[in-house]
């Protein structure tokens, strides 16, 4: 069982939420421990700066390469295992094998992209996340993950000092 506690501070507007996130960073919390939750469509990095790298393009590329390999093996392997001799024409012909290879490459690249998007979004979520119904009514939540009691008290103090409307504390043992 994890000792981590999620503390959620709710704010009325974007400026105070961003100020709270900045105060948490200046208070010694890392940006990976801070999360913003809102019902509004704010772009990444507006409230909490996230310097995380996206590996979606590499996942798509790997899917495409696997698909090309599988398509080539399927088309060329079928022609090799069941040869059909037609005059002096090659058993493994370039254009039919190329078409099948391309189609499987695109199929696997698309499936890899869809799977990579789910991984990048963190779906499915295996750990419980803190939430408050006020977020769906327009409030902005700043969540911070803490380990010990001193860190929890410091986070609550920073969130209250930044003007939190409400503070929730979830995950206490």
Secondary structure as the mmCIF struct_conf table of DSSP 4:
data_model
#
loop_
_struct_conf.conf_type_id
_struct_conf.id
_struct_conf.beg_label_comp_id
_struct_conf.beg_label_asym_id
_struct_conf.beg_label_seq_id
_struct_conf.end_label_comp_id
_struct_conf.end_label_asym_id
_struct_conf.end_label_seq_id
STRN STRN1 UNK A 5 UNK A 11
BEND BEND1 UNK A 12 UNK A 13
HELX_RH_AL_P HELX_RH_AL_P1 UNK A 14 UNK A 26
TURN_TY1_P TURN_TY1_P1 UNK A 27 UNK A 28
HELX_RH_3T_P HELX_RH_3T_P1 UNK A 31 UNK A 33
STRN STRN2 UNK A 34 UNK A 37
BEND BEND2 UNK A 39 UNK A 40
HELX_LH_PP_P HELX_LH_PP_P1 UNK A 42 UNK A 43
TURN_TY1_P TURN_TY1_P2 UNK A 44 UNK A 45
BEND BEND3 UNK A 46 UNK A 48
HELX_LH_PP_P HELX_LH_PP_P2 UNK A 52 UNK A 54
HELX_RH_AL_P HELX_RH_AL_P2 UNK A 56 UNK A 81
BEND BEND4 UNK A 82 UNK A 82
TURN_TY1_P TURN_TY1_P3 UNK A 87 UNK A 88
BEND BEND5 UNK A 91 UNK A 92
HELX_RH_AL_P HELX_RH_AL_P3 UNK A 94 UNK A 121
TURN_TY1_P TURN_TY1_P4 UNK A 122 UNK A 122
HELX_LH_PP_P HELX_LH_PP_P3 UNK A 123 UNK A 123
BEND BEND6 UNK A 124 UNK A 124
HELX_LH_PP_P HELX_LH_PP_P4 UNK A 125 UNK A 125
BEND BEND7 UNK A 127 UNK A 127
HELX_RH_3T_P HELX_RH_3T_P2 UNK A 133 UNK A 137
TURN_TY1_P TURN_TY1_P5 UNK A 138 UNK A 138
STRN STRN3 UNK A 140 UNK A 146
BEND BEND8 UNK A 148 UNK A 148
HELX_RH_AL_P HELX_RH_AL_P4 UNK A 149 UNK A 161
TURN_TY1_P TURN_TY1_P6 UNK A 162 UNK A 163
BEND BEND9 UNK A 165 UNK A 165
STRN STRN4 UNK A 166 UNK A 170
#
